[in-house]
Amino acid sequence: MNGQILVESEIGKGSEFVVRLPQKISNREKLGSKVTESLKNFTYTYDNRRERRRVTREIMPYGSVLIVDDVETNRFVAMGLLKIYRLQIETASSGYEAIEKVKNGNVYDIIFMDHMMPGMDGVEAAKIIRDTGYTAPIVALTANVVSGQAEMFLANGFNDFLAKPIDIRILTSILNRLIRDKQPPEIIEAARKMERQTNRNNINDNTTGTGLPEQQQQKLMLNDMIVPGIDIQRGLNRYEGDAYIYMAILRSYAASVKAILESIKTVDKSSLADYKLGIHSIKGASYDIFADKIGKLAEDLENAAKNDDIDFIDKNSDDFYNETWTLIKEIDSAIKKVESENQKPVKDRPDKELIIKLRNACETYNMDDADAAMAEIESFQYSNDDGLTDWLRKSIDMMGFSQIVEKLSDYI
C-alpha cells in the first residue's frame, strides 16, 4: 500500500509505533461527531458497521432457536424480542441443560448462548456441544463487549455474538443471515404472504395479536403505568407496543432480582466470584428493561469485583441495594395498580372450549393460536381456577408447550 511502519523505543520508558498509509480523499463530506470520536478511540469496529446497516425485519415461522441463560428475566427479554419474528422458541437455564437438549437430538437454526453463567460458562458449553458433532450456528450473548472478544468467540465454536442489551437491528441482521437467507425462496415467500395477511387482519380488527385493541394496550402501559427509574416508553417501543410482553418481563425482573439480591447480601474474597456473576446478571437485566441507573450502579460494582476491590463494594453496596429494592417495590406497586384499574369480568373457572383450544395450539406449537387462546382466557378473572391462569401465562411466556399439554389434558 506504499505505506511505512516506524518504531522508536527507549529502555525503561516504552515504545512508539507509527503507521502511515497514503490515502486519497473520496469526498468532502464531514464525518459525524459520533464516528469521529469512535475513530479517535479506536472503537469504530465491525460492530459499528453492522449496527448501522439497514435491515428488514420479517416473520420466520420456519425458524427454531434455543435461548440459554441462567437468569429468568434475560430469557424473558430474549423471548419477547424473538416472538416478534414468530420463531419456534425453546429455552434452557444452563449450559448443562443445553448440552442435554443437543445430545437428545435437537437441532436449532440458532442457539443463543449466554457468555457468563455459573457452573459452566457459555464458552465451555459451546465447546462441549461442538465436540458432539453439532454444526448448526451458535451465537454468544454477552454484556461485556471489549476489543478482541469477537475473535475469542469465533475461535471457540461460535458463529457470531450479540451484545446485551440486545439491539433489534443487529438481532434482525443475525436472524436474516443465519435463518432466513438459508431457506428456499418458496418458504420465504409463504412466510411473507402469511405476514401480509396477518397485517390485513390486524388493520381490520384493530388488534395487535394479543387479542386486545391496540389503543387499549397503549393506555394500559402509557397512562396507567409509571415506574420511577424505568423508561417505560422505550420499553414499550422495544416490544412493538405489546404491553403484556413488557409487563411479563417487568414481573420477571422483580422476582429474579429479588432472589439474586438475597444470594449476594454479603461478599468477601471467598464469595467474590459468585458476587460477580450475580451483579453481572442484575446489570444486564436492568439495562434490558431500561432501568439505566440501576444498571450503571451494578456495572460499577461488577468492575470492582473484577478488580478484587472489596473496599469499593463495601462502600457502595448499601446505595445499590436500597435503590434496587426501591425499584422492585415500584414495579410491584405499578403492576398491582394497573391490574386493579383494569378489572375483568369474573368467572368461576376458564371455559372448557378455551382450554381445549389452547391445548391444541400447544400440541402443534402454534404460537399465534396459543397467544390468541391465552388472551381470551385472560380476558376474565377467575374465582376458582387454583392458580391455573397464572401458571398458564408463565408457561406460555417460557414456551413450555409440552408441560401445558400435559397439565391441560389432566385438567380437561
C-alpha positions as CSV (number, residue, x, y, z in Angstrom):
1,M,0.0,0.0,0.0
2,N,3.1,2.2,-0.3
3,G,3.0,2.9,3.5
4,Q,5.5,3.0,6.3
5,I,5.8,1.4,9.7
6,L,8.2,3.1,12.1
7,V,9.1,2.4,15.7
8,E,11.1,4.4,18.3
9,S,11.9,2.6,21.6
10,E,13.7,3.6,24.8
11,I,14.5,1.1,27.5
12,G,12.6,1.7,30.7
13,K,10.2,4.2,29.1
14,G,8.4,2.4,26.3
15,S,7.8,2.3,22.6
16,E,6.0,4.4,20.0
17,F,4.8,2.8,16.8
18,V,3.7,4.9,13.8
19,V,1.8,3.6,10.7
20,R,1.5,5.8,7.7
21,L,-0.9,4.9,4.8
22,P,-1.3,7.3,1.9
23,Q,-5.0,7.7,1.2
24,K,-6.9,9.8,-1.3
25,I,-9.9,11.9,-0.2
26,S,-13.1,10.2,-1.5
27,N,-15.3,13.2,-0.9
28,R,-15.6,16.4,1.2
29,E,-18.5,15.3,3.4
30,K,-17.7,15.8,7.1
31,L,-17.8,12.8,9.5
32,G,-20.4,13.0,12.3
33,S,-19.2,13.6,15.8
34,K,-20.0,10.0,16.9
35,V,-18.0,8.5,14.1
36,T,-15.1,10.9,14.7
37,E,-15.0,10.1,18.4
38,S,-15.1,6.3,17.7
39,L,-12.2,6.6,15.3
40,K,-10.2,8.6,17.8
41,N,-10.8,5.9,20.5
42,F,-10.2,3.0,18.0
43,T,-13.7,1.7,18.7
44,Y,-15.2,2.1,15.2
45,T,-15.2,-1.7,14.5
46,Y,-17.2,-4.4,12.9
47,D,-20.0,-3.9,15.5
48,N,-20.4,-0.2,14.5
49,R,-20.7,-1.1,10.8
50,R,-23.0,-4.0,11.5
51,E,-25.2,-1.8,13.7
52,R,-25.6,0.9,11.1
53,R,-26.5,-1.5,8.3
54,R,-30.1,-1.2,7.1
55,V,-32.0,-4.4,7.9
56,T,-35.5,-5.7,7.0
57,R,-37.5,-7.5,9.7
58,E,-39.7,-10.4,8.6
59,I,-41.5,-13.2,10.4
60,M,-39.8,-16.6,10.3
61,P,-42.2,-19.3,11.4
62,Y,-40.0,-21.8,9.8
63,G,-37.1,-21.0,12.1
64,S,-36.2,-22.5,15.5
65,V,-34.0,-21.1,18.3
66,L,-32.7,-22.1,21.7
67,I,-32.1,-19.4,24.3
68,V,-29.6,-20.4,27.0
69,D,-29.4,-18.1,30.0
70,D,-29.3,-18.7,33.8
71,V,-31.3,-15.6,34.6
72,E,-35.1,-15.9,34.0
73,T,-35.5,-12.2,33.2
74,N,-32.9,-12.4,30.4
75,R,-34.7,-15.4,28.9
76,F,-38.0,-13.4,29.1
77,V,-36.3,-10.4,27.3
78,A,-34.9,-12.6,24.6
79,M,-38.2,-14.4,24.1
80,G,-40.1,-11.2,24.0
81,L,-37.9,-9.9,21.2
82,L,-37.8,-13.2,19.2
83,K,-41.6,-13.8,19.4
84,I,-42.0,-10.8,17.1
85,Y,-40.4,-12.9,14.4
86,R,-42.9,-15.8,15.1
87,L,-39.9,-18.2,15.6
88,Q,-40.2,-21.5,17.4
89,I,-38.5,-20.9,20.7
90,E,-37.1,-23.2,23.4
91,T,-35.1,-22.2,26.5
92,A,-32.5,-23.6,28.8
93,S,-31.4,-22.3,32.1
94,S,-27.9,-23.6,32.0
95,G,-25.1,-24.9,29.7
96,Y,-25.7,-28.3,31.1
97,E,-29.4,-28.3,30.0
98,A,-28.5,-27.0,26.5
99,I,-26.0,-29.8,26.1
100,E,-28.6,-32.4,27.1
101,K,-31.0,-31.0,24.5
102,V,-28.4,-31.3,21.8
103,K,-27.4,-34.9,22.9
104,N,-31.1,-35.8,22.7
105,G,-31.0,-35.0,19.0
106,N,-32.5,-31.4,19.0
107,V,-31.1,-29.2,16.2
108,Y,-31.9,-25.5,16.1
109,D,-31.3,-22.8,13.4
110,I,-29.5,-20.8,16.2
111,I,-28.5,-21.4,19.7
112,F,-28.2,-18.1,21.6
113,M,-25.8,-18.9,24.4
114,D,-25.2,-16.5,27.3
115,H,-21.5,-16.0,28.0
116,M,-21.3,-15.7,31.8
117,M,-23.2,-18.4,33.7
118,P,-22.4,-20.1,37.0
119,G,-21.1,-23.6,37.0
120,M,-20.3,-23.7,33.3
121,D,-19.9,-20.6,31.2
122,G,-21.1,-20.3,27.6
123,V,-17.7,-20.8,26.0
124,E,-17.3,-24.1,27.8
125,A,-20.8,-25.2,26.9
126,A,-20.3,-24.3,23.2
127,K,-17.1,-26.3,23.1
128,I,-18.8,-29.4,24.5
129,I,-21.7,-29.0,22.1
130,R,-19.3,-28.8,19.2
131,D,-17.4,-31.9,20.4
132,T,-20.7,-33.8,20.0
133,G,-20.5,-33.0,16.2
134,Y,-23.2,-30.3,16.3
135,T,-22.6,-27.9,13.4
136,A,-25.6,-25.5,13.4
137,P,-24.9,-21.8,14.4
138,I,-24.2,-20.8,18.0
139,V,-24.4,-17.1,18.8
140,A,-22.9,-15.7,22.1
141,L,-25.0,-13.4,24.2
142,T,-22.6,-11.1,26.1
143,A,-22.9,-7.9,28.3
144,N,-19.2,-7.3,28.1
145,V,-18.2,-6.1,24.7
146,V,-14.5,-5.4,24.6
147,S,-11.8,-5.3,21.9
148,G,-10.8,-8.7,20.7
149,Q,-13.9,-10.5,22.1
150,A,-15.3,-11.2,18.6
151,E,-12.1,-13.2,17.8
152,M,-12.3,-15.0,21.1
153,F,-15.9,-16.2,20.4
154,L,-15.1,-17.2,16.8
155,A,-12.1,-19.2,17.9
156,N,-14.3,-21.1,20.4
157,G,-17.0,-22.5,18.3
158,F,-19.4,-19.5,18.0
159,N,-20.6,-18.2,14.6
160,D,-21.3,-14.6,15.9
161,F,-22.0,-12.7,19.1
162,L,-24.8,-10.4,20.2
163,A,-24.3,-7.6,22.8
164,K,-26.7,-7.1,25.6
165,P,-28.9,-5.1,25.9
166,I,-30.0,-6.6,22.6
167,D,-30.1,-4.2,19.6
168,I,-33.1,-5.2,17.5
169,R,-31.3,-4.1,14.3
170,I,-28.3,-6.4,15.0
171,L,-30.6,-9.2,16.1
172,T,-32.6,-8.9,12.8
173,S,-29.3,-8.9,10.8
174,I,-28.2,-12.2,12.5
175,L,-31.6,-13.8,12.1
176,N,-31.8,-12.8,8.4
177,R,-28.3,-14.2,7.7
178,L,-28.4,-17.4,9.7
179,I,-32.1,-18.4,9.3
180,R,-34.0,-16.5,6.5
181,D,-31.3,-16.5,3.9
182,K,-30.8,-20.2,4.2
183,Q,-34.4,-21.0,3.2
184,P,-35.7,-21.9,-0.3
185,P,-37.4,-19.0,-2.0
186,E,-40.9,-20.6,-1.8
187,I,-40.6,-21.0,2.0
188,I,-39.7,-17.3,2.4
189,E,-42.5,-16.2,0.1
190,A,-45.0,-18.3,2.0
191,A,-44.0,-16.6,5.3
192,R,-44.2,-13.1,3.7
193,K,-47.7,-14.0,2.4
194,M,-48.7,-15.0,5.9
195,E,-47.3,-11.7,7.3
196,R,-49.2,-9.7,4.8
197,Q,-52.4,-11.5,5.7
198,T,-51.8,-11.0,9.4
199,N,-51.2,-7.3,8.9
200,R,-54.5,-7.0,7.0
201,N,-56.4,-8.8,9.7
202,N,-54.9,-6.6,12.4
203,I,-55.9,-3.5,10.5
204,N,-59.4,-4.8,10.1
205,D,-60.0,-5.8,13.7
206,N,-57.6,-3.1,15.2
207,T,-55.7,-5.6,17.3
208,T,-52.0,-6.2,18.0
209,G,-52.0,-10.0,18.0
210,T,-52.7,-10.5,21.8
211,G,-56.4,-10.1,21.4
212,L,-56.6,-6.6,22.8
213,P,-57.3,-3.4,20.8
214,E,-54.0,-1.6,20.2
215,Q,-55.3,1.7,21.8
216,Q,-56.3,-0.3,25.0
217,Q,-52.8,-1.7,25.2
218,Q,-51.1,1.7,24.8
219,K,-53.4,3.1,27.5
220,L,-52.5,0.1,29.8
221,M,-48.8,1.0,29.7
222,L,-48.5,4.7,28.9
223,N,-51.3,6.1,31.0
224,D,-51.6,3.7,33.9
225,M,-48.1,2.5,34.5
226,I,-45.4,4.8,35.8
227,V,-42.3,3.4,37.3
228,P,-39.7,5.9,38.5
229,G,-36.3,4.7,37.3
230,I,-37.5,2.9,34.2
231,D,-38.1,4.4,30.7
232,I,-41.5,2.8,30.0
233,Q,-41.8,4.4,26.6
234,R,-38.5,2.9,25.3
235,G,-39.5,-0.5,26.8
236,L,-42.9,-0.4,25.1
237,N,-41.3,0.6,21.8
238,R,-38.8,-2.2,22.0
239,Y,-41.6,-4.8,22.1
240,E,-43.7,-3.1,19.4
241,G,-46.3,-1.8,21.7
242,D,-47.1,-5.2,23.3
243,A,-47.9,-4.2,26.8
244,Y,-48.4,-7.7,28.1
245,I,-44.9,-9.0,27.0
246,Y,-43.4,-5.9,28.7
247,M,-45.5,-6.5,31.8
248,A,-44.4,-10.1,32.0
249,I,-40.7,-9.0,31.7
250,L,-41.1,-6.4,34.5
251,R,-42.7,-9.0,36.7
252,S,-40.0,-11.5,36.0
253,Y,-37.3,-8.8,36.6
254,A,-38.7,-8.1,40.1
255,A,-38.8,-11.8,41.0
256,S,-35.4,-12.7,39.6
257,V,-33.5,-9.7,41.1
258,K,-35.1,-10.2,44.5
259,A,-33.6,-13.7,44.5
260,I,-30.2,-12.5,43.3
261,L,-30.0,-9.8,45.9
262,E,-30.7,-12.3,48.7
263,S,-27.9,-14.5,47.4
264,I,-25.3,-11.7,47.3
265,K,-26.1,-9.9,50.6
266,T,-22.6,-10.3,51.9
267,V,-19.3,-10.6,50.0
268,D,-15.7,-11.4,50.8
269,K,-12.8,-12.8,48.9
270,S,-14.2,-16.4,49.1
271,S,-17.6,-15.4,47.6
272,L,-16.3,-12.7,45.1
273,A,-16.7,-15.0,42.1
274,D,-20.4,-15.7,42.9
275,Y,-21.0,-12.0,43.7
276,K,-19.5,-11.0,40.3
277,L,-21.9,-13.3,38.4
278,G,-24.9,-12.1,40.4
279,I,-24.2,-8.4,40.0
280,H,-23.4,-9.1,36.3
281,S,-26.9,-10.6,35.9
282,I,-28.6,-7.6,37.6
283,K,-26.6,-5.3,35.4
284,G,-27.8,-6.9,32.1
285,A,-31.4,-7.4,33.3
286,S,-31.6,-3.7,34.4
287,Y,-30.3,-2.3,31.1
288,D,-32.7,-4.7,29.3
289,I,-35.7,-3.1,30.9
290,F,-34.2,0.4,30.6
291,A,-33.6,0.8,34.3
292,D,-30.3,2.6,33.4
293,K,-29.5,4.0,36.8
294,I,-29.5,0.6,38.5
295,G,-27.7,-0.9,35.5
296,K,-24.9,1.7,36.0
297,L,-24.6,1.1,39.7
298,A,-24.4,-2.7,39.1
299,E,-21.8,-2.1,36.4
300,D,-19.6,-0.1,38.7
301,L,-19.8,-2.9,41.3
302,E,-19.1,-5.6,38.8
303,N,-16.0,-3.7,37.7
304,A,-14.9,-3.5,41.3
305,A,-15.4,-7.2,41.7
306,K,-13.3,-7.9,38.6
307,N,-10.5,-5.9,40.3
308,D,-10.9,-7.6,43.7
309,D,-11.8,-4.2,45.1
310,I,-13.8,-5.3,48.2
311,D,-13.5,-1.8,49.8
312,F,-15.4,-0.2,46.8
313,I,-18.1,-2.9,47.1
314,D,-18.4,-2.4,50.8
315,K,-18.7,1.4,50.4
316,N,-21.3,1.3,47.6
317,S,-23.4,-1.8,48.2
318,D,-25.9,-0.1,50.5
319,D,-26.8,2.5,48.0
320,F,-27.1,-0.1,45.3
321,Y,-29.3,-2.4,47.5
322,N,-31.6,0.5,48.6
323,E,-32.0,1.8,45.0
324,T,-32.7,-1.7,43.7
325,W,-35.2,-2.7,46.4
326,T,-37.0,0.7,45.8
327,L,-37.2,-0.1,42.1
328,I,-38.6,-3.6,42.8
329,K,-41.3,-2.2,45.1
330,E,-42.1,0.5,42.5
331,I,-42.6,-2.3,39.8
332,D,-44.7,-4.4,42.1
333,S,-46.9,-1.4,43.1
334,A,-47.3,-0.2,39.5
335,I,-48.3,-3.7,38.3
336,K,-50.9,-4.0,41.1
337,K,-52.2,-0.5,40.2
338,V,-52.6,-1.4,36.5
339,E,-54.3,-4.7,37.3
340,S,-56.7,-3.1,39.8
341,E,-57.6,-0.3,37.3
342,N,-58.3,-2.9,34.5
343,Q,-60.7,-5.1,36.3
344,K,-62.1,-8.0,34.3
345,P,-65.4,-9.8,34.4
346,V,-65.4,-12.6,37.0
347,K,-66.0,-16.3,36.2
348,D,-65.7,-19.5,38.3
349,R,-63.1,-21.1,36.0
350,P,-61.9,-20.9,32.4
351,D,-64.3,-22.3,29.7
352,K,-63.5,-25.9,28.7
353,E,-63.6,-24.9,25.0
354,L,-60.8,-22.3,25.5
355,I,-58.8,-24.8,27.4
356,I,-59.1,-27.3,24.6
357,K,-58.2,-24.6,22.1
358,L,-55.1,-23.7,24.0
359,R,-54.1,-27.3,24.4
360,N,-54.5,-28.0,20.7
361,A,-52.4,-24.9,19.8
362,C,-49.6,-26.0,22.2
363,E,-49.7,-29.6,20.8
364,T,-48.8,-28.2,17.3
365,Y,-46.5,-25.5,18.7
366,N,-48.8,-22.9,17.0
367,M,-47.6,-19.7,18.8
368,D,-50.2,-17.4,17.2
369,D,-53.2,-19.6,18.2
370,A,-51.7,-20.2,21.6
371,D,-51.4,-16.4,22.2
372,A,-54.9,-15.8,20.9
373,A,-56.4,-18.5,23.2
374,M,-54.5,-17.3,26.2
375,A,-55.7,-13.7,25.5
376,E,-59.3,-15.0,25.5
377,I,-58.7,-16.9,28.8
378,E,-57.1,-13.8,30.4
379,S,-60.0,-11.5,29.4
380,F,-61.7,-12.9,32.6
381,Q,-60.8,-13.1,36.3
382,Y,-61.4,-16.5,37.9
383,S,-62.5,-17.2,41.5
384,N,-61.8,-21.0,41.4
385,D,-59.0,-21.9,39.0
386,D,-56.4,-22.8,41.6
387,G,-53.8,-20.6,40.1
388,L,-54.1,-22.2,36.7
389,T,-54.3,-19.0,34.7
390,D,-51.2,-17.6,36.3
391,W,-49.3,-20.8,35.7
392,L,-50.5,-20.9,32.0
393,R,-49.3,-17.3,31.4
394,K,-45.9,-18.0,32.8
395,S,-45.6,-21.3,30.9
396,I,-46.7,-19.6,27.6
397,D,-44.2,-16.9,28.2
398,M,-41.5,-19.5,28.8
399,M,-42.6,-21.6,25.7
400,G,-43.3,-24.6,28.0
401,F,-45.8,-26.1,25.4
402,S,-45.2,-29.8,26.3
403,Q,-45.9,-29.1,30.0
404,I,-49.0,-27.1,29.1
405,V,-50.3,-30.0,27.0
406,E,-49.7,-32.5,29.8
407,K,-51.4,-30.3,32.5
408,L,-54.4,-29.3,30.4
409,S,-55.0,-32.9,29.3
410,D,-55.3,-33.8,33.0
411,Y,-57.4,-30.7,33.7
412,I,-59.9,-31.5,30.9
